């Protein structure tokens, strides 16, 4: 049994940045199956999925000193997802499988991940305190609703209600932000549309 099994992801990341190979091995053992499963579910090809996961861990090790990772699970999942997009793009299966904006984001998973985390953190700041804690812990840090509700001293049903309200608000915000992007992309709307 590894001496690192009791370490949190953040502790392992600190050790990894210092070049600790045993910490890297622990991260690999914790997440390899989950990442392989995610890649395989999209590709339905064992060899391609295995190669993508190996490449993700290779990149993690190679770039360990430059990366600033807030949530290891989400970061690794994003890396796999973008690696799958790149793989599909090189095999000519992009048009029917992937949205164009996701293909472009696949070229820089670290920047895309940082942007997404910043956006979600900014969104979470607008929530009431308990609702924000439940959202961040359950949806961004993968804690169970039961554990988070117990820590806050609220019922599980209340925590689930917070999550439902937050996700509804998040969907509304995403639609609104997408609308603002369209306004920015097309600033010269026809006059009849503006006056409508």
N, C-alpha and C positions, 0 to 999 in steps of 0.2 A: 504494500500500500504506500502511495506517494505521501511525502510529508506535506504536500501542497493541497491535498484534497479538502482540508478544512478552510483554506483561504477563500476569500470572496473574489469575485471577478476583478474588482478594483485593485485589490492587493496583487493579484496575478498580473494585471496590466502594469503596475509600477515595477514589479520584478522583471517583466518582459522588456520594458523599456531600458532596463539596466543590462539586458543581454542574458538573463537567466534562462538557460535552456530547459531546466526542469519545470519552470513556470509555463513555458511555451508548450511543453509536453502535456501538462495538466489541462491547459486550455484546449489543446487538440483532442484529448481524451473526453473532455466534457461535451464538446460541440460537434465532433466529427459525424456521428450518426445522424444528428438532427439536421445538419447542413447537407449531408448526402441525401437524406430523405427529401429535403426541399428541392434539391437539384433534380433528383430522379423523378419526382412528381411532375416536373415541368418538361423534362426531356424524354423520359421513358427509355433511357439508355444507360446501363450500368457503367460502362467504361467512360462515357462522356461526363456523367455525374461525378464519378470518382476523380477524374482529371480536373474538373472545375474546383472541387473541394480542395484538392492538393494545391492547386494554383492559388486559391484564396489563402491558405495557411502559409504558403511560400511568400506571398505578398505581405502578409501580416508580419512575418519574421523579418523580411528584407526592409520594410518601412517602419519597424517598431519604434525607432527613435523620433520619427516625424509625426506619427499619428497621435491625435488627441481624441480619445474615445471616451464618451460619457457612459454608454450602455453597450457592453460587449455583445450581448445577444442580438440586439437590433443592428449593430454595426456589421457583425458577421453575416447576418441574414441579408442585409442590403448588399454586401459584397457578392454573395452567392447569386442573388437575384440579378445583379448587373452583369456578372460573369455569364450567367445563362443567356441574358439578352445579347451580349456580344457573341456568344457561341452561335445562337440562332441567326444573328445577322450575318456572320461569316458563312453560314450554310444556306443562305438565300431564303430563309423562311420568315422574313421580317414582316412583310406586308400584311399577312393574314393573322399573325400571332401577336405583334407588339405595337403599342401606340408609338408614334414617331417621337414624342417628347421623352418617353422612357428610353428609347434607343439612344437619344442624344445624351441623356443623363448617365447612361451606362459607361460613357467614356471616362467619367471622373466620379467614381462612387464615393470617395472621401468627401469631396466638396458637396455632392448631393446630400449625403447623410448629414453633414454639418448644417446645411441649409434647412433640412427637414426638422432636425432637432431644435434649432433656433426658432423656427416658425411655431413648432408645437409648444415650446417653453413660453414663448410670447403669448400664445393663445391661452395657455394654462394660467398665466398671471392674471387674466381677466376673470377667472372663476372665483367664487366664494372659497374661503380657506379649506373647509372640509372636502368640498367637491373637488378642489384642485389636488389635494393630497390623494384622494381615492383615484382620480384619473391618472396622476403621475405614477403612483405606486402600482396600480393594477394594469394599466395599458402601456406605460413606457418602461417600467422596471419588472414586469412580469410577476408581480406578487399576487397571491390569491386574494379574492374578495373577502374570504373568511378571515384571513390573517390581518388584512388592512382594517376591516370593520372592527375586529377585536382590539387592535391597537388604538383605534380612535374612540372606542367605547360607544359605537353606534351599531344598530342592527344590520345584518347582512342585507336585508331588503332595502334599507335606506341607502346603503352603499351601492347596490345595484341600480336604485333610482338615480343616484348621482351620476353613475356611468351612462345610463340611458339619456339623461338630460344633456350631459356633456357631449355625447356622440351626436345627438340631434343638433346641438349648437355648432359642433365642429362641421357637420355636413352643410349647414346653412352658411357658415363662414367660408368653406371651400367653394361653394357655388358663387358667393359674393365676390371672393377674390378672383375667381375665374372670369367673372363678368368684368371686373376692373382691368384684368389683363387684356380682355377683348377691347375695352375702351382705349387702352394704351396702344394696342396694336393698330387700331383703326380710328385715329383721332379725327379724321375728316368724314364724319357721318353725313349722309345726305341731310340737307336742311329740313326736308319734310319729316324725317324721322326724329330729329331733335325737337321740332315744334309739336310733334304728335303727343 
